Amino acid sequence: MKTYISNISPSALSARDLEIFQGLNREIYGEALAGAVAKKLRESPTRLREEDYYLGTGGLYHAHRDYCGIGLYFFDGRFCLGEVNDGMGPHPVLITFENEGEFVQWMANQSDQSMSMIVSDGQLSFSFNNQTITKIRLEYFLEDEYDAAWNSYCAYIRKQKI
């Protein structure tokens, strides 16, 4: 695993954000969910063309204007996490994994709480818990009717009555 971001301690959060952080779910995602996500990512890769635009709709991401949070991709032959802007990503790439096993092991041991801290350097106050990867997003990604459009995700959330 290679990270392109600094490790952030909860002590770096504001008092308000620390309270939010402590209230986030700490239950780890587990191998079954992580493995299913890896399989779906691999089945629909994303790649960058020479003209600097992305091909493929694979990946777990939000698609709307401006900052769209963090996405998961099988990009350039590797599993990665990266920022999404205007529905396109991963750019910048924040974490890459050497192989599927490494990605699954890492993702299996993450939680909504730990994923809330995956942010670009210098962006903590803006990006903390802002459209980060969550268990509900992972579960939605595995649905047959998954759609990256923000309105589709909101409809899924309403249907789940969360």
Buried (B, 14 or more C-beta within 10 A) or exposed (E): EEEBBEEBEEEBBEEEBBEBBEEBBEEBBEBEBBBBBBEBBEEEBBEBEEEEEBEEEBBBBBBBEEBBBBBBBBBEEBBBBBBBBEBBBBBEBBBBBEEBEBBBBBBBEBBBBBBBBBBBEEEBEEBBBBBBBBBBBBBBBEEEEBBBEBEBBEEBEEEEEE
